[in-house]
Amino acid sequence: MSNLHPCPECNHSVGASATSCPNCGANLEEEQGIGFHIVRVIITLAIILVLGRVLMYVSESLR
């Protein structure tokens, strides 16, 4: 069983886990839509807010 598939640009055999074609350099990673990036930013902001609240709570409890 082979994990090779053809490159969409040059038709050269490429491994299934490759991120670019070794022959022509074509990007083989799937493009992620704008929704993915928005969700990633929202999650990052939520983590920053939670960490900020935790740090404020800890600094107040140390006084």
N, C-alpha and C positions, 0 to 999 in steps of 0.2 A: 504494500500500500504506500503510495507516494504522496508526500505533502507538498507537491509542486503544482503551481498553476501558472497560466500564461500572463505575462505583463500586459495590461490593457493598451500600452503605448507601442511596444516593440515586439510583443509576442514571445519574448525570451522566457524560459522557464524560471520561476521565482519561488522560493520557499514560502510556505503559508504564513510564517511569522515575520517575514521581511517587511521593513518599513519603507524601503525604496528598492527599485530595480537595480541590480548590480551592473546591468548592461547599459541602460540609458539614463538611470538616475531618477526615473519617474517616482513621484510620491505615491505610495500604496496605502497610506493610512486613510481611514474614512474621515471625511470632513465633518466636523460637528457644527450643528446649527447654532444660531444666535440664542435660542432658548437654553441650550446647554451652558453657554457662557453667562447668561443672566442668572441662572440657578446657582452656578459656581460663585458668582459675586455675592449673591444674597446669603449663601451659606457662609462664606468667608466673613461677611459683615456680622452675621449672627454670632459666629464664634468670637470675633473681636469684642462684641458687646458683652457676651457672657463672661469672657475673661476679664474685661474691665470691671464688671460688677463684682466678680469674685475678688479681684485685687482690692477694690474699694472696701469690701466687707472685711477682708483680712487686715487691711491697714487700720480700719476703725476699731477692730477687736484687739489690736495690739496696743492701743492707747490706754 
